[in-house]
Amino acid sequence: MRTPILLGAAATAFYSPPVRRWYLTWGATPDEAERAMPGDELLPQPDMLSTRAITIAAPPSKVWPWLVQMGSGRGSLGSPRSFWARVW
């Protein structure tokens, strides 16, 4: 009986406004989260908005070849660990 209550409490906490704001803008600066991004004009009034970011200590020439092969139906979905193992 305690499990459903604990799951309900965890779900409520997970979707609380401060926590939701944090995970929808994870890694992004306030400026990045607020400004318009390329492609925003394709959906002027989205149902949900999120901007997530990471900082990579490598030049674009090292990052781009791995970035373009990520995604569904591509060469590799990749993971941060496998990505960094190949970059460095």
GUBADREN-679421 format. One line per field, with one value per atom (N, C-alpha, C, O): residue in three letters; atom name; x, y, z. Coordinates in Angstrom, 2 decimals, padded with zeros to 5 digits. Example, Ala and Ser with C-alpha at 12.3 -4.5 7.8 and 13.67 -1.06 7.14 Angstrom:
BEGIN
resn	(ALA, ALA, ALA, ALA, SER, SER, SER, SER) $
name	(N, CA, C, O, N, CA, C, O) $
c1	(013.19, 012.30, 013.20, 014.24, 012.85, 013.67, 012.90, 013.41) $
c2	(-005.69, -004.50, -003.30, -003.32, -002.25, -001.06, 000.03, 001.14) $
c3	(007.80, 007.80, 007.80, 008.46, 007.08, 007.14, 007.87, 008.04) $
//
This chain:
BEGIN
resn	(MET, MET, MET, MET, ARG, ARG, ARG, ARG, THR, THR, THR, THR, PRO, PRO, PRO, PRO, ILE, ILE, ILE, ILE, LEU, LEU, LEU, LEU, LEU, LEU, LEU, LEU, GLY, GLY, GLY, GLY, ALA, ALA, ALA, ALA, ALA, ALA, ALA, ALA, ALA, ALA, ALA, ALA, THR, THR, THR, THR, ALA, ALA, ALA, ALA, PHE, PHE, PHE, PHE, TYR, TYR, TYR, TYR, SER, SER, SER, SER, PRO, PRO, PRO, PRO, PRO, PRO, PRO, PRO, VAL, VAL, VAL, VAL, ARG, ARG, ARG, ARG, ARG, ARG, ARG, ARG, TRP, TRP, TRP, TRP, TYR, TYR, TYR, TYR, LEU, LEU, LEU, LEU, THR, THR, THR, THR, TRP, TRP, TRP, TRP, GLY, GLY, GLY, GLY, ALA, ALA, ALA, ALA, THR, THR, THR, THR, PRO, PRO, PRO, PRO, ASP, ASP, ASP, ASP, GLU, GLU, GLU, GLU, ALA, ALA, ALA, ALA, GLU, GLU, GLU, GLU, ARG, ARG, ARG, ARG, ALA, ALA, ALA, ALA, MET, MET, MET, MET, PRO, PRO, PRO, PRO, GLY, GLY, GLY, GLY, ASP, ASP, ASP, ASP, GLU, GLU, GLU, GLU, LEU, LEU, LEU, LEU, LEU, LEU, LEU, LEU, PRO, PRO, PRO, PRO, GLN, GLN, GLN, GLN, PRO, PRO, PRO, PRO, ASP, ASP, ASP, ASP, MET, MET, MET, MET, LEU, LEU, LEU, LEU, SER, SER, SER, SER, THR, THR, THR, THR, ARG, ARG, ARG, ARG, ALA, ALA, ALA, ALA, ILE, ILE, ILE, ILE, THR, THR, THR, THR, ILE, ILE, ILE, ILE, ALA, ALA, ALA, ALA, ALA, ALA, ALA, ALA, PRO, PRO, PRO, PRO, PRO, PRO, PRO, PRO, SER, SER, SER, SER, LYS, LYS, LYS, LYS, VAL, VAL, VAL, VAL, TRP, TRP, TRP, TRP, PRO, PRO, PRO, PRO, TRP, TRP, TRP, TRP, LEU, LEU, LEU, LEU, VAL, VAL, VAL, VAL, GLN, GLN, GLN, GLN, MET, MET, MET, MET, GLY, GLY, GLY, GLY, SER, SER, SER, SER, GLY, GLY, GLY, GLY, ARG, ARG, ARG, ARG, GLY, GLY, GLY, GLY, SER, SER, SER, SER, LEU, LEU, LEU, LEU, GLY, GLY, GLY, GLY, SER, SER, SER, SER, PRO, PRO, PRO, PRO, ARG, ARG, ARG, ARG, SER, SER, SER, SER, PHE, PHE, PHE, PHE, TRP, TRP, TRP, TRP, ALA, ALA, ALA, ALA, ARG, ARG, ARG, ARG, VAL, VAL, VAL, VAL, TRP, TRP, TRP, TRP) $
name	(N, CA, C, O, N, CA, C, O, N, CA, C, O, N, CA, C, O, N, CA, C, O, N, CA, C, O, N, CA, C, O, N, CA, C, O, N, CA, C, O, N, CA, C, O, N, CA, C, O, N, CA, C, O, N, CA, C, O, N, CA, C, O, N, CA, C, O, N, CA, C, O, N, CA, C, O, N, CA, C, O, N, CA, C, O, N, CA, C, O, N, CA, C, O, N, CA, C, O, N, CA, C, O, N, CA, C, O, N, CA, C, O, N, CA, C, O, N, CA, C, O, N, CA, C, O, N, CA, C, O, N, CA, C, O, N, CA, C, O, N, CA, C, O, N, CA, C, O, N, CA, C, O, N, CA, C, O, N, CA, C, O, N, CA, C, O, N, CA, C, O, N, CA, C, O, N, CA, C, O, N, CA, C, O, N, CA, C, O, N, CA, C, O, N, CA, C, O, N, CA, C, O, N, CA, C, O, N, CA, C, O, N, CA, C, O, N, CA, C, O, N, CA, C, O, N, CA, C, O, N, CA, C, O, N, CA, C, O, N, CA, C, O, N, CA, C, O, N, CA, C, O, N, CA, C, O, N, CA, C, O, N, CA, C, O, N, CA, C, O, N, CA, C, O, N, CA, C, O, N, CA, C, O, N, CA, C, O, N, CA, C, O, N, CA, C, O, N, CA, C, O, N, CA, C, O, N, CA, C, O, N, CA, C, O, N, CA, C, O, N, CA, C, O, N, CA, C, O, N, CA, C, O, N, CA, C, O, N, CA, C, O, N, CA, C, O, N, CA, C, O, N, CA, C, O, N, CA, C, O, N, CA, C, O, N, CA, C, O, N, CA, C, O, N, CA, C, O, N, CA, C, O, N, CA, C, O, N, CA, C, O, N, CA, C, O) $
c1	(000.82, 000.00, 000.85, 000.43, 002.04, 002.91, 003.50, 003.75, 003.73, 004.37, 003.59, 004.19, 002.27, 001.54, 001.59, 001.66, 001.55, 001.61, 002.98, 003.07, 004.04, 005.39, 005.59, 006.21, 005.07, 005.18, 004.42, 004.89, 003.25, 002.47, 003.18, 003.19, 003.78, 004.53, 005.75, 006.06, 006.44, 007.62, 007.20, 007.88, 006.11, 005.64, 005.23, 005.51, 004.59, 004.19, 005.41, 005.44, 006.41, 007.63, 008.35, 008.89, 008.37, 009.07, 008.45, 009.16, 007.14, 006.44, 006.16, 005.41, 006.74, 006.54, 007.20, 008.19, 006.66, 007.19, 008.69, 009.33, 009.30, 010.74, 011.55, 012.52, 011.15, 011.87, 011.65, 012.58, 010.42, 010.11, 010.91, 011.46, 010.98, 011.76, 013.23, 013.87, 013.76, 015.16, 015.42, 016.38, 014.59, 014.91, 014.53, 015.01, 013.69, 013.40, 014.45, 014.49, 015.32, 016.39, 017.76, 018.69, 017.87, 019.09, 020.32, 020.35, 021.31, 022.57, 022.57, 023.64, 021.41, 021.33, 021.42, 020.93, 022.05, 022.08, 020.69, 019.92, 020.36, 019.08, 018.89, 017.78, 019.97, 019.88, 019.55, 018.70, 020.20, 019.92, 018.47, 017.82, 017.99, 016.64, 015.58, 014.49, 015.86, 014.87, 014.92, 013.89, 016.09, 016.19, 015.62, 015.46, 015.33, 014.83, 015.97, 017.11, 015.66, 016.64, 016.27, 015.11, 017.25, 016.94, 015.86, 015.95, 014.86, 013.77, 012.55, 011.48, 012.67, 011.52, 010.37, 009.21, 010.71, 009.65, 008.80, 007.72, 009.27, 008.51, 007.29, 006.32, 007.33, 006.22, 006.06, 006.60, 005.31, 005.25, 004.63, 004.99, 003.72, 003.09, 003.17, 002.17, 004.34, 004.49, 003.70, 003.46, 003.30, 002.63, 003.61, 003.22, 004.86, 005.88, 007.17, 007.43, 007.96, 009.21, 010.32, 010.18, 011.41, 012.55, 013.83, 013.87, 014.85, 016.17, 017.19, 017.31, 017.90, 018.93, 020.27, 020.32, 021.35, 022.64, 023.76, 023.61, 024.86, 026.09, 027.24, 027.13, 028.33, 029.54, 030.56, 030.82, 031.13, 032.10, 033.44, 033.55, 034.45, 035.78, 036.54, 037.54, 036.06, 036.70, 036.30, 035.24, 037.14, 036.80, 035.68, 035.51, 034.90, 033.82, 034.27, 033.50, 035.48, 035.96, 036.05, 035.96, 036.22, 036.25, 034.85, 034.59, 033.95, 032.62, 031.67, 030.90, 031.72, 030.75, 030.65, 029.53, 031.74, 031.61, 030.81, 030.11, 030.90, 030.16, 028.73, 027.82, 028.53, 027.19, 026.28, 025.11, 026.78, 025.93, 025.50, 024.53, 026.20, 025.79, 024.85, 024.43, 024.52, 023.61, 022.16, 021.84, 021.30, 019.88, 019.32, 020.05, 018.02, 017.33, 017.59, 017.47, 017.93, 018.18, 019.54, 019.81, 020.39, 021.72, 022.75, 022.38, 024.02, 025.09, 025.17, 025.51, 024.85, 024.99, 024.17, 024.20, 023.44, 022.79, 023.82, 023.67, 024.86, 025.95, 025.53, 024.34, 026.51, 026.30, 027.45, 028.49, 027.31, 028.42, 029.73, 030.79, 029.67, 030.91, 031.55, 032.76, 030.77, 031.36, 031.78, 032.76, 031.04, 031.41, 032.77, 033.65, 032.97, 034.23, 035.38, 036.51, 035.11, 036.18, 036.70, 037.89, 035.83, 036.25, 036.86, 037.78, 036.37, 036.89, 038.31, 039.18, 038.55, 039.88, 040.67, 041.83) $
c2	(-001.20, 000.00, 001.26, 002.29, 001.19, 002.35, 002.70, 003.87, 001.69, 001.93, 002.90, 003.84, 002.72, 003.69, 005.11, 006.08, 005.22, 006.55, 007.18, 008.36, 006.39, 006.91, 007.28, 008.29, 006.46, 006.77, 008.05, 008.88, 008.20, 009.42, 010.65, 011.69, 010.53, 011.66, 012.00, 013.17, 010.97, 011.20, 011.87, 012.79, 011.42, 012.02, 013.46, 014.31, 013.75, 015.13, 016.02, 017.13, 015.54, 016.32, 016.51, 017.59, 015.46, 015.52, 016.55, 017.18, 016.72, 017.66, 019.00, 019.81, 019.26, 020.56, 021.63, 021.35, 022.84, 023.88, 024.13, 024.23, 024.24, 024.47, 023.30, 023.52, 022.08, 020.92, 020.79, 020.51, 021.00, 020.94, 021.99, 021.68, 023.19, 024.25, 023.83, 024.06, 023.22, 022.80, 021.75, 021.89, 020.70, 019.67, 020.03, 019.40, 021.04, 021.49, 022.46, 022.74, 022.98, 023.87, 023.37, 024.16, 022.09, 021.49, 021.90, 021.69, 022.48, 022.83, 024.14, 024.65, 024.71, 025.95, 027.15, 027.12, 028.21, 029.46, 030.10, 029.77, 031.01, 031.71, 032.39, 032.39, 032.97, 033.61, 032.59, 032.86, 031.44, 030.40, 029.89, 029.64, 029.75, 029.23, 030.22, 029.80, 031.51, 032.52, 032.97, 033.37, 032.92, 033.49, 032.55, 031.35, 033.13, 032.35, 031.52, 031.98, 030.30, 029.39, 029.10, 029.25, 028.68, 028.32, 027.24, 026.24, 027.44, 026.48, 026.85, 026.27, 027.79, 028.19, 028.71, 028.56, 029.31, 029.87, 028.79, 029.08, 027.55, 026.45, 026.07, 025.50, 026.38, 026.10, 027.30, 027.31, 028.32, 029.57, 029.48, 030.26, 028.55, 028.42, 026.96, 026.24, 026.52, 025.12, 024.81, 025.69, 023.55, 023.11, 023.04, 023.27, 022.74, 022.62, 023.23, 023.17, 023.81, 024.45, 023.94, 023.97, 023.48, 023.07, 023.38, 023.28, 023.76, 024.03, 023.37, 023.76, 022.39, 021.72, 021.95, 022.08, 021.98, 022.30, 021.57, 021.17, 021.41, 020.92, 021.76, 022.36, 021.80, 022.47, 021.39, 020.50, 021.46, 020.47, 021.17, 022.14, 020.68, 021.27, 020.68, 019.97, 020.97, 020.48, 021.42, 022.03, 021.55, 022.42, 021.81, 020.59, 022.65, 022.15, 021.10, 020.19, 021.20, 020.22, 018.81, 017.84, 018.70, 017.39, 016.90, 015.70, 017.84, 017.49, 017.18, 016.22, 017.98, 017.86, 016.47, 015.99, 015.79, 014.44, 013.47, 012.61, 013.60, 012.71, 013.18, 012.37, 014.46, 015.01, 014.65, 014.32, 014.72, 014.47, 013.02, 012.73, 012.11, 010.70, 010.25, 009.10, 011.15, 010.79, 010.89, 011.70, 010.10, 010.18, 008.88, 007.98, 008.80, 007.60, 007.34, 008.25, 006.11, 005.73, 006.17, 006.05, 006.65, 007.09, 006.05, 004.98, 006.36, 005.43, 005.05, 003.91, 006.00, 005.69, 006.67, 007.87, 006.16, 007.05, 007.63, 008.75, 006.86, 007.31, 007.56, 007.60, 007.71, 008.08, 008.98, 008.96, 009.77, 010.64, 009.88, 010.37, 008.71, 007.95, 007.53, 007.71, 006.97, 006.53, 007.74, 007.67, 008.83, 010.05, 010.55, 010.80, 010.68, 011.21, 010.25, 010.68, 008.97, 008.01, 008.19, 007.99, 008.57, 008.75, 010.13, 010.26, 011.14, 012.49, 012.60, 013.18, 012.04, 012.18, 010.98, 010.87) $
c3	(000.00, 000.00, 000.00, -000.53, 000.58, 000.64, -000.72, -001.01, -001.57, -002.86, -003.74, -004.26, -003.92, -004.75, -004.18, -004.94, -002.87, -002.25, -002.48, -002.82, -002.31, -002.55, -004.01, -004.32, -004.93, -006.35, -006.69, -007.47, -006.10, -006.32, -005.80, -006.45, -004.63, -004.06, -004.91, -005.12, -005.39, -006.24, -007.55, -008.02, -008.15, -009.41, -009.19, -010.03, -008.08, -007.78, -007.63, -008.16, -006.91, -006.73, -008.06, -008.33, -008.88, -010.17, -011.10, -011.88, -011.02, -011.89, -011.23, -011.78, -010.06, -009.43, -010.31, -010.97, -010.33, -011.23, -011.14, -012.19, -009.95, -009.93, -010.52, -011.24, -010.20, -010.72, -012.22, -012.97, -012.66, -014.10, -014.87, -015.93, -014.37, -015.02, -015.12, -016.14, -014.05, -014.05, -015.14, -015.89, -015.22, -016.18, -017.61, -018.55, -017.80, -019.16, -019.69, -020.89, -018.82, -019.24, -018.77, -018.60, -018.56, -018.02, -018.84, -020.05, -018.18, -018.82, -019.58, -019.93, -019.85, -020.61, -019.67, -018.54, -020.16, -019.40, -019.49, -020.39, -018.58, -018.69, -020.05, -020.59, -020.59, -021.90, -023.00, -023.85, -022.97, -023.96, -023.85, -024.87, -022.63, -022.43, -022.90, -023.31, -022.85, -023.20, -024.66, -025.22, -025.29, -026.64, -027.70, -027.49, -028.85, -029.98, -030.55, -030.63, -030.95, -031.53, -032.98, -033.37, -033.79, -035.18, -035.21, -034.49, -036.04, -036.16, -035.34, -035.55, -034.40, -033.59, -034.44, -034.08, -035.57, -036.44, -037.09, -037.59, -037.09, -037.68, -036.84, -037.36, -035.57, -034.66, -033.74, -032.63, -034.19, -033.44, -032.04, -031.17, -031.82, -030.50, -030.03, -030.11, -029.56, -029.14, -027.87, -027.04, -027.73, -026.50, -025.33, -024.18, -025.62, -024.60, -025.14, -026.34, -024.27, -024.67, -023.76, -022.54, -024.35, -023.55, -024.32, -025.55, -023.58, -024.15, -023.23, -022.07, -023.74, -022.95, -023.64, -024.87, -022.87, -023.45, -022.72, -021.57, -023.41, -022.80, -023.34, -024.41, -022.60, -023.05, -023.37, -022.56, -024.55, -024.99, -025.17, -025.92, -024.49, -024.56, -025.74, -025.57, -026.94, -028.16, -029.29, -029.24, -030.30, -031.42, -032.26, -032.29, -032.96, -033.80, -034.81, -035.13, -035.31, -036.29, -035.71, -036.45, -034.40, -033.74, -033.37, -033.38, -033.06, -032.59, -033.76, -033.68, -034.82, -035.90, -036.52, -036.71, -036.84, -037.43, -036.57, -037.11, -035.25, -034.37, -034.17, -033.98, -034.23, -034.06, -035.22, -035.01, -036.45, -037.61, -037.75, -038.44, -037.11, -037.23, -036.11, -036.09, -035.19, -034.10, -034.57, -035.44, -034.00, -034.29, -034.81, -035.22, -034.79, -035.24, -036.71, -037.54, -037.05, -038.43, -038.95, -040.14, -038.08, -038.47, -038.04, -037.57, -038.21, -037.89, -036.43, -036.09, -035.55, -034.13, -033.31, -033.56, -032.33, -031.38, -030.44, -029.95, -030.17, -029.33, -027.89, -027.57, -027.06, -025.68, -025.31, -025.97, -024.25, -023.88, -023.70, -024.10, -023.09, -022.86, -024.19, -024.37, -025.09, -026.36, -027.20, -027.93, -027.08, -027.82, -027.37, -028.20, -026.07, -025.57, -025.82, -026.04, -025.80, -026.07, -027.49, -027.75, -028.42, -029.81, -030.06, -030.87, -029.38, -029.58, -029.06, -029.72, -027.88, -027.27, -027.61, -027.20) $
//
